[in-house]
Structures are given as structure tokens and as C-alpha cells.
Amino acid sequence: MSFMGRPTARRNYGKTRSAVATIARERIEILIAQAKEMAETDKKLSRRYVDLARRISERTKVRIPSELKKYLCKGCAIALVPGRNARIRLYAHNSGIVITCLECGTMKRFPVKPRRGSPALQHAIKPYIAQTEPFSKKNSTND
């Protein structure tokens, strides 16, 4: 022990850290699934589940998966269920996907990048242009 009262050697928390992270991830997914089920019937309970999932995420330093986080409202902390308490719109030219919470009006925007193909694919499909001559003159030989 050092003079400050702490042990000098560091403990190996690698195995326990990964075990805690796996359990936390599973619990977060379960809580958010339950929050989505309860969003229609009991909004207070749904908010509680989302709050618990966020607290677990903060304390264990495990991120909430982006697929799940996309459907959590930052304004009123409720699970967003499309068609029930959330509206989803696609604005292709300016802002991409917009998810609006119908409880508090908070909007989430997710940019959408245009699909870029390789130049070979873009030139592979050409519009049909009718030819005026059935055969080209380059191949014809006069012997």
C-alpha cells in the first residue's frame, strides 16, 4: 500500500467489464422493447423504462444502439412508435428523414446521402436511340 491508502497494484477488471457490458446491453434492449409496448397504454411507465435504460447506459458506459436510440424522444423521454405517437417523413431534397414526436413536438432529423454508384454502372445503362442506318459503313467492304 502507498501512503495514500490505495493499493499499488492495479486490479484486472477486463473480464468483469465485458460481462457487465453484455448484461447492460441486454437489459437496455429489454427495457426499450417494454417501453415501446407501454407507449400506447401507459406513457408514464414508458418514460420510466426509457429513463432506466439511459441510466444503465450512463453508469456502465455502454452506448444505446443507434437503431434503438433513433426512436427515443429527447424532449419527453418516451419511446416513439411510428403511427401511434410519432410521425416519420422523408424529405428527399433538403433534410432527409424527420421523426416528429406527437407528444411534445420534438423533431429529430437524420440526413440521407444520395446513393452513389460507380461510374461504370452509370454508363452501363444507356437510353435506347434508334439507329437510322441498319449497318455501319465502316464494316462494309467493296471488292
C-alpha positions, 0 to 999 in steps of 0.5 A: 500500500502507498501512503495514500491508502490505495493499493499499488497494484492495479486490479484486472477488471477486463473480464468483469467489464465485458460481462457487465457490458453484455448484461447492460446491453441486454437489459437496455434492449429489454427495457426499450422493447417494454417501453415501446409496448407501454407507449400506447397504454401507459406513457408514464411507465414508458418514460420510466423504462426509457429513463432506466435504460439511459441510466444503465447506459450512463453508469456502465458506459455502454452506448444505446444502439443507434437503431434503438436510440433513433426512436427515443424522444429527447424532449419527453423521454418516451419511446416513439412508435411510428403511427401511434405517437410519432410521425416519420417523413422523408424529405428527399431534397433538403433534410432527409428523414424527420421523426416528429414526436406527437407528444411534445413536438420534438423533431429529430432529423437524420440526413440521407446521402444520395446513393452513389454508384460507380461510374461504370454502372452509370454508363452501363445503362444507356437510353435506347436511340434508334439507329437510322442506318441498319449497318455501319459503313465502316464494316462494309467492304467493296471488292 
